[in-house]
Amino acid sequence: MRLILFFDLPMETDKNRLEYTRFRKYLIKNGFIMMQKSVYTKLVMNNVTSLAIKENIAMNLPSEGIVELLEITENQFSRIEYLVGKKQGGYLDSCDRIVEI
């Protein structure tokens, strides 16, 4: 399965920027990979892992803004169509681990 996290956080004050940075670093530290500027994805093995990740995210949410989480199958994720641009390279995402190529 794949978790796709979308967020739109305010950047108007120093506090907003600090929370944005903290949240983004939290995602990266916990294995999320950036698909687009405010869209991150993570490969999960099963529903138990997915639930644990969702609970951890809920405990680390910024105080303002919008954060959305979508869970899809790996088959659905593999059918993404790139209408403009190309798939970003640099990382191979597998069930075993994330390997930089």
C-alpha positions in Angstrom: 0.0 0.0 0.0 1.0 3.6 -0.4 0.2 6.6 1.8 0.1 9.9 0.0 0.2 13.0 2.2 -0.9 16.4 0.9 -0.4 19.6 2.9 -0.9 23.3 2.5 0.6 25.2 5.4 0.7 29.0 6.0 4.1 30.7 5.6 3.2 34.2 6.8 4.8 34.3 10.2 8.1 33.0 11.7 6.0 30.5 13.8 4.3 29.3 10.6 7.6 28.8 8.8 9.1 27.0 11.9 6.1 24.6 12.0 6.3 24.0 8.2 10.0 23.1 8.5 9.4 20.9 11.6 6.6 19.0 9.8 8.5 18.6 6.6 11.6 17.3 8.5 9.4 14.9 10.5 8.0 13.4 7.2 11.5 13.0 5.7 12.9 11.5 8.9 10.0 9.0 8.9 10.6 7.7 5.4 8.3 9.9 3.3 9.6 10.9 -0.2 8.7 14.2 -1.8 6.6 13.7 -5.0 5.9 17.4 -5.4 6.5 20.5 -3.3 3.7 19.7 -0.8 3.0 16.0 -1.7 4.9 13.2 0.0 4.5 9.5 -0.3 5.5 6.4 1.8 5.3 2.7 1.0 3.7 0.7 3.8 3.6 -3.1 4.2 0.2 -3.6 5.8 -2.8 -2.0 7.5 -1.2 -2.2 11.0 1.9 -0.2 9.8 -0.4 2.2 8.0 -2.5 2.8 11.2 0.7 3.4 13.3 2.0 5.9 10.8 -1.4 7.7 10.7 -1.4 7.9 14.5 2.2 9.3 14.5 1.3 11.9 11.9 -1.7 13.0 14.0 0.6 13.6 17.0 2.9 15.8 14.9 0.5 18.0 13.0 1.1 21.7 12.7 -1.3 23.9 14.5 -2.6 25.6 11.3 -3.1 24.7 7.6 -4.5 21.7 5.8 -3.0 18.1 5.9 -4.7 15.3 4.0 -3.8 11.6 3.8 -4.8 9.2 1.1 -4.2 5.4 1.2 -4.1 3.6 -2.1 -2.8 0.2 -3.3 0.6 -0.1 -4.9 -1.2 -1.2 -8.2 -3.2 2.1 -8.2 -0.1 4.1 -7.5 1.8 2.4 -10.4 -0.8 3.7 -12.8 0.0 7.4 -12.3 0.1 9.1 -15.6 2.6 11.9 -16.1 0.8 14.5 -18.3 3.6 17.0 -18.3 7.1 16.4 -17.2 8.8 13.1 -16.3 9.0 10.8 -13.3 11.6 12.1 -10.8 14.7 9.9 -10.7 17.2 9.6 -8.0 15.5 7.0 -5.7 14.3 3.5 -6.1 11.4 2.8 -3.8 10.9 -0.8 -2.8 9.4 -2.9 -0.1 12.8 -3.8 1.2 14.2 -0.3 1.7 14.8 3.0 -0.1 18.0 2.9 -2.1 19.6 5.9 -3.7 20.5 5.2 -7.3 
